[in-house]
Amino acid sequence: MSGSRWHRLVGAATLAPGELRRLTVGGRELVLVNDGGHYFALDGRCTHKPEALLAEGLLFHGTIICPWHGFRYDVRSGRNVPPGHARPVRCIPVRVEGTDLLLELGGCDSGLNTSVGCSAPSG
């Protein structure tokens, strides 16, 4: 994928199942998610109220619940659940390489990633 940049983040073992972690990569604020051993990254702010940090929300059945108004975002696609309440959040591919998590910026993160979701195949 031309123009893609993979950023080494953290060791996968440091992100506990069910954990949401706020981080900044390449100047972008993100939320990193471990949903039962599957890793995802999304833009870190609610599209309804950008002051609301999704990393301060809850992970529930594959969705992040915004801490301010309860809007829910599917961690696999970034889509709002149920649809129509808020715009989707951008979803950024994550892959496991050895024991590390890598995040791709500059490739297919120009909008909602609907083809493969937020996870990329393991390297």
C-alpha positions as CSV (number, residue, x, y, z in Angstrom):
1,M,0.0,0.0,0.0
2,S,1.8,3.1,-1.1
3,G,2.2,5.9,1.4
4,S,1.4,3.7,4.4
5,R,3.4,4.1,7.6
6,W,3.2,1.4,10.3
7,H,3.9,2.7,13.8
8,R,5.1,0.4,16.6
9,L,2.9,1.1,19.6
10,V,3.0,-1.1,22.6
11,G,3.5,-4.8,23.5
12,A,0.2,-6.6,23.0
13,A,0.4,-8.0,26.5
14,T,0.4,-4.5,28.0
15,L,-3.2,-3.9,26.7
16,A,-5.5,-6.0,28.9
17,P,-8.7,-7.6,27.4
18,G,-11.5,-5.0,27.6
19,E,-9.1,-2.1,27.9
20,L,-9.4,1.2,26.1
21,R,-6.2,3.3,25.9
22,R,-5.8,6.9,24.8
23,L,-2.7,7.6,22.7
24,T,-1.4,10.1,20.2
25,V,0.3,8.8,17.0
26,G,1.5,11.0,14.2
27,G,-0.3,14.0,15.7
28,R,-3.6,12.1,15.8
29,E,-5.5,11.3,19.0
30,L,-6.7,7.7,19.0
31,V,-8.2,5.1,21.2
32,L,-6.6,1.6,21.2
33,V,-8.9,-1.3,22.0
34,N,-8.4,-4.9,23.1
35,D,-11.7,-6.6,22.5
36,G,-11.1,-10.2,23.6
37,G,-7.6,-10.4,22.1
38,H,-8.6,-8.6,18.9
39,Y,-7.0,-5.2,18.6
40,F,-8.6,-2.1,17.0
41,A,-7.8,1.6,16.8
42,L,-10.2,4.5,16.1
43,D,-10.2,8.2,16.2
44,G,-10.2,9.1,19.9
45,R,-13.0,11.6,20.1
46,C,-16.8,11.3,19.8
47,T,-18.1,12.8,16.5
48,H,-21.1,14.1,18.4
49,K,-19.2,16.0,21.1
50,P,-15.4,16.2,20.3
51,E,-14.7,17.1,23.9
52,A,-15.7,13.5,24.9
53,L,-12.7,11.1,24.8
54,L,-13.7,7.6,23.7
55,A,-10.9,6.1,25.8
56,E,-12.8,7.2,28.9
57,G,-15.8,5.3,27.7
58,L,-16.7,1.6,28.2
59,L,-16.2,-1.4,25.9
60,F,-19.5,-3.3,25.7
61,H,-20.2,-6.2,23.2
62,G,-17.8,-4.9,20.6
63,T,-18.8,-1.2,20.9
64,I,-17.2,1.7,22.6
65,I,-19.8,3.7,24.6
66,C,-19.1,7.4,24.7
67,P,-18.8,8.6,28.3
68,W,-20.8,11.8,27.7
69,H,-24.1,10.8,26.0
70,G,-23.9,7.1,25.5
71,F,-23.3,7.1,21.7
72,R,-21.9,3.7,20.7
73,Y,-19.3,3.0,18.0
74,D,-18.6,-0.5,16.6
75,V,-14.8,-1.1,17.2
76,R,-14.6,-3.2,13.9
77,S,-16.0,-0.5,11.6
78,G,-16.2,2.8,13.5
79,R,-19.9,3.0,12.7
80,N,-22.5,4.4,15.1
81,V,-24.8,1.7,16.6
82,P,-27.7,2.1,16.0
83,P,-27.0,4.0,12.8
84,G,-27.9,7.7,12.5
85,H,-27.2,9.0,15.9
86,A,-23.7,10.3,15.2
87,R,-21.2,10.3,12.3
88,P,-18.8,7.3,12.3
89,V,-15.4,7.6,13.7
90,R,-12.4,6.8,11.6
91,C,-11.0,3.3,12.0
92,I,-7.2,2.7,11.6
93,P,-5.7,-0.7,10.8
94,V,-3.8,-2.5,13.6
95,R,-1.8,-5.6,13.3
96,V,0.2,-7.8,15.7
97,E,3.9,-8.4,14.7
98,G,5.7,-10.7,17.1
99,T,4.6,-9.4,20.5
100,D,4.0,-5.8,19.4
101,L,1.0,-3.9,18.1
102,L,1.5,-1.8,15.0
103,L,-0.8,0.9,13.7
104,E,-1.0,2.0,10.1
105,L,-1.2,5.8,9.3
106,G,-1.2,7.3,5.9
107,G,-2.5,4.3,4.0
108,C,-6.2,3.5,4.0
109,D,-7.2,5.7,7.0
110,S,-8.6,8.5,4.9
111,G,-12.1,7.7,6.0
112,L,-14.4,5.0,7.4
113,N,-12.7,1.7,6.8
114,T,-15.6,-0.5,5.7
115,S,-13.7,-3.2,3.7
116,V,-11.7,-4.9,6.4
117,G,-12.6,-3.2,9.6
118,C,-9.9,-1.8,11.9
119,S,-7.8,-4.9,12.2
120,A,-5.2,-5.9,9.7
121,P,-3.9,-9.4,9.3
122,S,-1.1,-10.5,11.7
123,G,2.4,-9.9,10.3
